[in-house]
Amino acid sequence: MRAWLFTILRNTLYNETKRARRQVEQTEEPVSAVSGGQEEALAMRDVQRAFDSLPEIQKEVVLLVAVEGMEYEDAAAVLGVPVGTVKSRLSRARQDIRAFLDTAKPKSGG
């Protein structure tokens, strides 16, 4: 029963993420001026783009473990994969997000 509920939760999170992404893409406007909180908004946009660039199997693991705080064993049961696979996918997702964000950082020019 618990795995079934987590599956529903995972699917709900996945659908909400897709819905939120569509709303952001429709309302996103070019940035012309820097105001209070602008840097944080840009950083969050970069994180969202990094997350969006992940394969679906890695997104699922990030949502379950990093966002929802599930234990590896519970996430493995929801996804129907071994615990080691969950750990591996999460590790690769974190590496990919770091790499994406490192390339998105503006270069400091003197």
FENUR-V964302 format. One record per residue. N is the residue number from 1. PSI is psi in whole degrees, 0 to 359 (* if undefined). D_CENTER is the distance of its C-alpha to the mean C-alpha in whole Angstrom. Layout:
BEGIN
n = <N;N>
psi = <PSI;PSI>
d_center = <D_CENTER;D_CENTER>
END
This chain:
BEGIN
n = <1;2;3;4;5;6;7;8;9;10;11;12;13;14;15;16;17;18;19;20;21;22;23;24;25;26;27;28;29;30;31;32;33;34;35;36;37;38;39;40;41;42;43;44;45;46;47;48;49;50;51;52;53;54;55;56;57;58;59;60;61;62;63;64;65;66;67;68;69;70;71;72;73;74;75;76;77;78;79;80;81;82;83;84;85;86;87;88;89;90;91;92;93;94;95;96;97;98;99;100;101;102;103;104;105;106;107;108;109;110>
psi = <319;317;323;317;321;327;318;317;315;314;322;315;318;315;319;321;316;318;316;321;318;320;319;317;326;329;356;129;155;145;124;337;149;127;179;131;359;318;321;320;319;321;318;323;320;319;318;318;320;316;317;334;349;151;154;321;329;324;316;315;318;316;314;314;306;322;309;345;24;151;154;319;319;317;321;320;319;316;344;35;163;157;320;326;320;313;318;313;320;318;314;322;316;318;315;321;316;315;318;314;326;322;338;344;136;141;133;123;128;*>
d_center = <26;24;22;22;21;18;18;18;16;13;14;15;11;10;13;12;9;11;14;12;11;15;16;15;16;19;20;19;22;23;23;27;27;26;26;25;21;21;19;17;16;16;13;11;11;11;7;6;8;7;4;7;9;8;10;10;11;9;6;8;9;6;6;10;11;9;8;11;13;15;17;17;20;19;15;18;20;18;17;20;20;21;20;20;18;15;16;16;13;11;13;12;9;9;12;11;8;12;14;12;12;16;17;16;18;21;24;27;30;33>
END
